[in-house]
Amino acid sequence: MKIKSLVEDKQVFVPAFLFNSQLGDNPFQMNFMVDTGATRTTILQGDAMRLGIKFLKLKKSNRPVIGVSGKQDVYELEDVILAFEKISLQDLIYVRLEKIDVVKPRKNSIDFPLSVIGVDLLQRFHFDYCNPRASLTCKTHKINGLDYIR
């Protein structure tokens, strides 16, 4: 199944909905940038602030993230479901993540407005990029009538 993606200035973006009980009952609509250089899928500072994540309730990860704004502490948001739009139907494809990294905003840091899909999640897709087009396809299986990524 193919999921919706956008290419802008040679960057690939994937709209998604994030579900997590710590953030309430309603899903949050987000845009993720596909980052083939990122090891882990991560919610970055801008989205963390927008989502109102309570860092006191999260476990601090023992592995920091190192990026363009330097080494930063990472926290773990557990039991996350991301839902992606199928390209051909008005339907969603779900993926359950045991945890997703969240970068805590800090004073004088670069607050990136987009979060990233890293290789940990990207490896579940077939990713094809040929500027100006990109496609992400995946195999799914049904759980309670919903399509989940394998």
Sequence and secondary structure as in RCSB ss.txt:
>XXXX:A:sequence
MKIKSLVEDKQVFVPAFLFNSQLGDNPFQMNFMVDTGATRTTILQGDAMRLGIKFLKLKKSNRPVIGVSGKQDVY
ELEDVILAFEKISLQDLIYVRLEKIDVVKPRKNSIDFPLSVIGVDLLQRFHFDYCNPRASLTCKTHKINGLDYIR
>XXXX:A:secstr
 EE  EEETTEEEEEEEEE GGG SS EEEEEEE TT SS EE HHHHHHHT  GGGSEE SS EEETTEEE EE
EEEEEEEEEEBSSSS EEEEEEEEEEEE   TT    SSEEE HHHHTTSEEEEETTEEEEE  EEEETTEEEE 
